[in-house]
Structures are given as C-alpha cells and as structure tokens.
Amino acid sequence: MSETAGLMAGCLLLLALFLYTFWPEHGAHQREKSQLEFLLERKEQLYENLRDLNFEYRAGKYPEEDYRTQRALLENETARLLAQIEPLQGA
C-alpha cells in the first residue's frame, strides 16, 4: 500500500511542477516588449550579422560576389529598420 501512496505522491508532485512551469500566468509575469524594444534588438542582431559577415569574408569563407550580395541585403534591411526606429525614438 505504501508503494502505491508513494507513486501517487510522485505523480501529484510531477503534475504540480508541470502546471507551475507551463501555466501561462503564474508568478513573475513577463511583460511584453514594446515595438521600439523589439526593433532595437533586431538592429543589434543585424549589426552582429554584418560583423560576422565581414569577419568570415576576411577569413576567406565567402567569395566576393556572395559577400557583396549578403552585405547589400543586410545593409538594406538595416536601413529600413533604422527608418522605423527613428520616429519611435523621437516620440
């Protein structure tokens, strides 16, 4: 009988831990990011991608044509992103 009680207690503990971990609104609430915070994070990602691309190109991992294409794509995306950020920072 005590083996069954131990198994039940273990199952209840597992269920409680599962619910606590995955319940959408428990304990510390994670606040939603503002649009500006999201865009600023994306800007940092793009800058990091550009740095990585430059490093890998200098290390000889990219042919020049591919490097130029990827760099242009990243620079264009960064320019569009900065255009979205500017009015939000002014507000």
C-alpha positions as a printed Julia matrix, in Angstrom:
91×3 Matrix{Float64}:
  0.0    0.0     0.0
  2.82   2.47    0.82
  4.35   1.87   -2.62
  1.07   2.96   -4.23
  0.9    6.02   -1.97
  4.47   6.95   -2.91
  3.66   6.55   -6.59
  0.57   8.73   -6.21
  2.52  11.39   -4.31
  5.2   11.38   -7.03
  2.58  11.74   -9.76
  0.89  14.61   -7.93
  4.24  16.36   -7.45
  5.07  15.88  -11.12
  1.68  17.27  -12.13
  2.09  20.27   -9.81
  5.56  21.03  -11.21
  4.3   20.67  -14.78
  1.41  23.05  -14.14
  3.63  25.57  -12.36
  6.18  25.54  -15.18
  3.82  25.76  -18.12
  0.84  27.68  -16.71
  0.63  30.9   -18.75
  0.08  33.31  -15.86
  1.98  32.31  -12.76
  4.45  34.06  -10.52
  6.61  36.62  -12.29
  4.82  37.99  -15.3
  6.9   38.59  -18.36
  5.98  41.93  -19.78
  5.54  42.32  -23.49
  8.21  44.19  -25.36
  7.35  47.49  -26.89
  7.73  47.9   -30.62
 10.79  50.09  -30.06
 12.46  47.48  -27.83
 11.82  44.81  -30.44
 13.24  46.97  -33.24
 16.32  47.89  -31.21
 17.02  44.21  -30.53
 16.64  43.46  -34.22
 19.06  46.31  -35.02
 21.69  44.75  -32.74
 21.17  41.39  -34.44
 21.68  42.94  -37.85
 24.84  44.73  -36.73
 26.16  41.45  -35.35
 25.33  39.7   -38.63
 27.24  42.37  -40.54
 30.26  41.98  -38.24
 30.15  38.2   -38.67
 29.85  38.51  -42.42
 32.85  40.84  -42.61
 34.9   38.53  -40.4
 34.04  35.44  -42.44
 34.77  37.25  -45.71
 38.2   38.33  -44.44
 38.82  34.76  -43.32
 38.2   33.62  -46.89
 34.94  31.79  -46.25
 32.88  33.86  -48.72
 33.5   34.54  -52.4
 33.46  38.27  -53.1
 30.22  38.15  -55.11
 28.34  36.34  -52.32
 29.81  38.72  -49.76
 28.66  41.78  -51.69
 25.17  40.34  -52.16
 24.76  39.39  -48.49
 26.2   42.7   -47.31
 23.81  44.67  -49.54
 20.82  42.68  -48.23
 21.83  43.25  -44.61
 22.54  46.94  -45.17
 19.17  47.46  -46.89
 17.32  45.69  -44.09
 19.22  47.75  -41.51
 18.35  50.99  -43.32
 14.63  50.05  -43.36
 14.8   49.17  -39.7
 16.5   52.44  -38.76
 13.78  54.31  -40.65
 11.19  52.56  -38.45
 13.14  53.26  -35.24
 13.72  56.98  -35.82
 10.12  58.19  -35.38
  9.62  55.96  -32.32
 12.69  57.36  -30.58
 11.56  60.92  -31.28
  8.2   60.32  -29.6
